[in-house]
Amino acid sequence: MRATTVEGKNVSPSAAYSSRNDLTADDIVETAAPDIVPMKRGTAEVEAKPVQRFTREELESIADCEGIAGLRQIGNQIGVKAKGIVEMIEGILKAQGGE
């Protein structure tokens, strides 16, 4: 018995094996899709946010209310790390450019 499709193509495994000779590399290789949006090189300009400056009195007040955790929030924004309150205040003031 011979099975065929409506178009008349033989669907047996041996017919599929013999039809492999019809394939070419262009049929198999997928072509590159066109760019939808052209890519732009470089970096986007980011506006620098002004960093709030603190005085020694303000930092001491924050240390009294929130402790070293409050000072660490400020220090993290400007890259200052310290273990104690006094060192943290000194580091923040130094990072800001002095008192």
N, C-alpha and C positions, 0 to 999 in steps of 0.2 A: 504494500500500500504506500502511496506517495502522498505526503501532506504538502499542500501549497497554500499561500496566502491569497487574498482576493486579487492582488496584483500579479499573481502567478509565480511568486518567489518560493523556491523550495526551502522548507523550514527544518529539514533534517540536520543533525550535527555534522554529517559529512559534507553537506552543502555549505554550511557555515565555515568549515575548515577550508574548503576549496575557494571560497570567496575572499579569503584573507589576502590573496594576491592583488586584489583591486585597491588595497589601501596604499596611500603614499604618506610621506612625512608631513606634507602640508595639511592632510586631512586630520592627522593626529595632534600636531602642535597647535596650541591655542595662541591666537594672535593677541598682541598687547592691546588693552583697551585704551582709548584716548583719554587724556586728562580732562576731567570735568572742570576743574578750576586750576588755572596756572599757579604753580608753586612759586613763592617769593622767598628769596634767601635773605638772611640777616636776622636781626633780632628786633622785636618791637620796642619802641621807646616807652619806657615806664617812667612815670613821674615819680620823683623821690618825695615821699611823704616827709614833711617836717617833723623831726623828732622833738618831743616836748622836753624842755630843759627844766631841771629841778635845782632848787637851792638846798643847802645843807639843812636848813630849818624844815623845808618841806619833806625831805627824805627822812629826817628824824621823826617828824609827825606821822609819816606813813609807817615807820618802824614801830612807833608806839601803838598805833591802831591795828595794823595787820601783821606786824612781826616781820620776820625775814622773808616770809612767803610773798608779801607785798613788794618788798625790795627786789626779790628774784624776778617778779613779773617785769619790773622796770629794767632790771639788769639783762634779762634775756633779749629784750628788744635791741639793746646796744652791744651785746656780746660780753657782758661782765658776769663773772662767776666768783663767788667767795663763800666761805663757810660761816663767817660771822657778820653781824650787823654792821659793826664799825668798818670792817674791811669792804663790805658791800657798798656802803655809803662812799668811802674813799674811792673805790673803783668806778662807781657811777660818776662821781664828780670829775675824776681824771679823764674818763672817756668822753665827757661833755666838753672837755677843754679847760678844766680848772673850776674854781669857785666863782 
